Amino acid sequence: MTTAELASREATSVASANRRYGQVSIALHWLIAAMVVVQLCLGWYMNEVLPDHSPAQAQIQTIHISWGITILLLVLIRIGVRLTHPAPPLPAAMPFWERVLARATHVLFYLLLIALPLSGWTIVSLRPAPIHFWGLPWPHLPGMAALFGSPVPRPVRHEIAHIHVFILIWIALITLALHVAGALWRQFNGPRVLWRMTWLEPPANAG
């Protein structure tokens, strides 16, 4: 291999690295994604399969709460990493509307990944029972009594639970479907972008 070829390969490698997310961002992305899928399954199993107010439901709910708080903490770390390490630019060959949609979907995801755990934390904070985070005491969300009164009216609790269980989760599922569909569309109708959030080698025509 000639010196020119080595230099060209090295330049391509550097350019690809500049278009790839950082190692921490990649690890957090896939960890949070897996945890969100598990959390959705736990919520469905808890609410749709197990009998209401049963010991089994209470046990799964405890795991669901701890899992949700863990997701919230990881998302806050992910946002901190994103602020200090901006996302690499999207390929210039991508149509403008696709780039706008991709960025908008990412922002909406971040908002949902904060809103869902916070709304769940709100629900359990409206109850007098203590909150446990993997067996450790976890504080109630402050300001609930001042905001909703004490005791909190039952219609308020039901409305917040409805927003959490139905509205926010359905928006999250639709956003997730759009995100996956967009990544797969780009994977088969280049320029490819999926490699940017993985440890795979970039394609030859990575833009």
C-alpha positions as CSV (number, residue, x, y, z in Angstrom):
1,M,0.0,0.0,0.0
2,T,1.4,3.4,-1.0
3,T,1.9,6.4,1.3
4,A,-0.9,8.2,-0.5
5,E,-3.3,5.2,0.1
6,L,-2.4,5.1,3.7
7,A,-3.0,8.8,4.1
8,S,-6.3,8.5,2.3
9,R,-7.4,5.6,4.6
10,E,-6.3,7.5,7.7
11,A,-8.2,10.6,6.6
12,T,-11.3,8.5,5.9
13,S,-11.0,6.9,9.4
14,V,-10.8,10.3,11.1
15,A,-13.7,11.6,9.1
16,S,-15.8,8.6,10.1
17,A,-14.9,9.0,13.8
18,N,-16.0,12.6,13.6
19,R,-19.4,11.5,12.3
20,R,-19.9,8.8,14.9
21,Y,-21.3,9.3,18.4
22,G,-18.9,8.9,21.3
23,Q,-18.4,5.6,23.2
24,V,-20.3,6.8,26.3
25,S,-23.2,8.1,24.2
26,I,-23.5,4.9,22.3
27,A,-23.4,2.8,25.5
28,L,-26.1,5.0,27.2
29,H,-28.3,5.0,24.1
30,W,-28.5,1.2,23.9
31,L,-28.8,0.8,27.6
32,I,-31.6,3.3,27.9
33,A,-33.3,1.8,24.9
34,A,-33.3,-1.7,26.3
35,M,-34.5,-0.4,29.7
36,V,-37.4,1.5,28.1
37,V,-38.5,-1.7,26.3
38,V,-38.4,-3.7,29.5
39,Q,-40.2,-0.9,31.4
40,L,-43.0,-0.8,28.8
41,C,-43.3,-4.6,29.2
42,L,-43.4,-4.4,33.0
43,G,-46.1,-1.7,32.8
44,W,-48.2,-3.7,30.4
45,Y,-47.8,-6.9,32.5
46,M,-48.6,-5.1,35.7
47,N,-51.7,-3.3,34.4
48,E,-53.2,-5.7,31.9
49,V,-52.2,-9.2,33.1
50,L,-51.9,-9.2,36.9
51,P,-55.0,-8.8,39.1
52,D,-55.4,-5.4,40.6
53,H,-54.2,-4.9,44.1
54,S,-52.7,-8.4,44.2
55,P,-49.3,-9.1,45.9
56,A,-47.8,-10.0,42.5
57,Q,-48.9,-6.7,41.1
58,A,-47.4,-4.8,44.1
59,Q,-44.1,-6.6,43.6
60,I,-43.9,-5.8,39.9
61,Q,-44.9,-2.2,40.7
62,T,-42.0,-1.9,43.1
63,I,-39.6,-3.0,40.4
64,H,-41.4,-0.8,37.9
65,I,-40.8,2.3,40.1
66,S,-37.1,1.5,40.7
67,W,-36.6,0.8,37.0
68,G,-38.3,4.1,36.1
69,I,-36.1,6.1,38.5
70,T,-33.0,4.4,37.1
71,I,-34.1,5.4,33.6
72,L,-34.6,9.0,34.7
73,L,-31.1,9.2,36.2
74,L,-29.5,7.7,33.1
75,V,-31.4,10.1,30.8
76,L,-30.2,13.0,32.9
77,I,-26.6,11.7,32.5
78,R,-27.3,11.2,28.8
79,I,-28.4,14.8,28.4
80,G,-25.3,16.0,30.3
81,V,-23.1,14.0,27.9
82,R,-25.1,15.4,24.9
83,L,-24.6,19.0,26.1
84,T,-20.8,18.5,26.5
85,H,-20.4,16.3,23.4
86,P,-22.7,17.6,20.7
87,A,-24.2,15.1,18.2
88,P,-22.2,14.6,15.0
89,P,-23.7,16.3,11.9
90,L,-26.1,14.4,9.8
91,P,-25.0,13.5,6.3
92,A,-25.3,16.5,3.9
93,A,-26.9,14.2,1.4
94,M,-30.0,13.7,3.6
95,P,-33.0,15.8,2.5
96,F,-33.6,18.8,4.6
97,W,-37.0,17.6,5.8
98,E,-35.5,14.3,7.0
99,R,-32.8,16.1,9.0
100,V,-35.5,18.3,10.6
101,L,-37.7,15.3,11.4
102,A,-34.7,13.4,12.9
103,R,-33.7,16.3,15.2
104,A,-37.3,16.9,16.2
105,T,-37.8,13.2,17.0
106,H,-34.7,13.2,19.2
107,V,-35.9,16.3,21.1
108,L,-39.3,14.7,21.6
109,F,-37.7,11.5,22.9
110,Y,-35.7,13.4,25.5
111,L,-38.8,15.2,26.7
112,L,-40.7,11.9,26.9
113,L,-37.9,10.1,28.7
114,I,-38.1,12.9,31.3
115,A,-41.9,13.3,31.4
116,L,-42.7,9.6,31.7
117,P,-40.5,8.9,34.8
118,L,-41.5,12.3,36.4
119,S,-45.2,11.5,35.9
120,G,-44.7,8.1,37.4
121,W,-42.9,9.6,40.3
122,T,-45.7,12.1,40.7
123,I,-48.3,9.3,40.9
124,V,-46.5,7.4,43.7
125,S,-45.7,10.7,45.4
126,L,-49.5,11.4,45.7
127,R,-49.8,8.3,48.0
128,P,-48.8,8.3,51.6
129,A,-46.8,5.1,51.3
130,P,-43.0,5.3,51.2
131,I,-41.2,5.0,47.9
132,H,-38.3,2.6,47.6
133,F,-35.5,2.7,45.0
134,W,-34.0,-0.8,44.8
135,G,-34.7,-1.2,48.5
136,L,-33.5,2.2,49.5
137,P,-35.8,5.0,50.6
138,W,-36.5,7.5,47.9
139,P,-38.1,11.0,48.5
140,H,-41.6,11.9,47.4
141,L,-41.6,14.5,44.7
142,P,-41.7,17.9,46.6
143,G,-44.6,20.3,46.3
144,M,-47.4,17.8,45.7
145,A,-49.5,18.9,48.6
146,A,-49.1,22.6,47.7
147,L,-49.9,21.9,44.1
148,F,-52.9,19.5,44.5
149,G,-53.9,19.9,48.1
150,S,-53.9,17.3,50.9
151,P,-55.3,14.8,50.6
152,V,-55.1,14.8,46.9
153,P,-58.6,14.4,45.3
154,R,-59.2,11.1,43.6
155,P,-60.1,12.6,40.2
156,V,-56.7,14.3,40.2
157,R,-54.9,11.1,40.8
158,H,-56.9,9.3,38.1
159,E,-56.2,12.1,35.6
160,I,-52.4,12.0,36.2
161,A,-52.4,8.2,36.0
162,H,-54.4,8.4,32.7
163,I,-51.8,10.9,31.2
164,H,-48.9,8.6,32.3
165,V,-50.4,5.2,31.3
166,F,-52.2,6.2,28.1
167,I,-51.3,9.5,26.6
168,L,-47.5,9.7,27.3
169,I,-46.9,6.1,26.6
170,W,-48.7,6.1,23.3
171,I,-46.8,9.2,22.2
172,A,-43.6,7.4,23.2
173,L,-44.5,4.3,21.2
174,I,-45.4,6.3,18.1
175,T,-42.2,8.3,18.4
176,L,-40.2,5.1,18.9
177,A,-41.8,3.6,15.8
178,L,-40.9,6.7,13.8
179,H,-37.3,6.7,15.1
180,V,-36.8,3.0,14.2
181,A,-38.5,3.4,10.8
182,G,-36.3,6.4,10.0
183,A,-33.1,4.6,10.9
184,L,-34.1,1.5,8.9
185,W,-35.2,3.7,5.9
186,R,-31.8,5.4,5.8
187,Q,-30.0,2.0,6.2
188,F,-31.6,0.7,3.0
189,N,-31.9,3.9,1.2
190,G,-28.6,5.6,2.0
191,P,-26.9,7.6,3.1
192,R,-26.7,5.2,6.1
193,V,-26.7,6.6,9.6
194,L,-27.3,3.6,11.8
195,W,-23.6,2.8,12.1
196,R,-23.1,6.2,13.8
197,M,-24.8,4.9,17.0
198,T,-23.0,1.5,17.0
199,W,-19.5,0.1,17.1
200,L,-19.9,-1.2,13.5
201,E,-17.5,-0.2,10.8
202,P,-18.9,2.7,8.7
203,P,-20.0,1.8,5.2
204,A,-17.8,2.8,2.3
205,N,-20.3,5.5,1.3
206,A,-20.9,6.9,4.7
207,G,-22.0,10.5,4.4
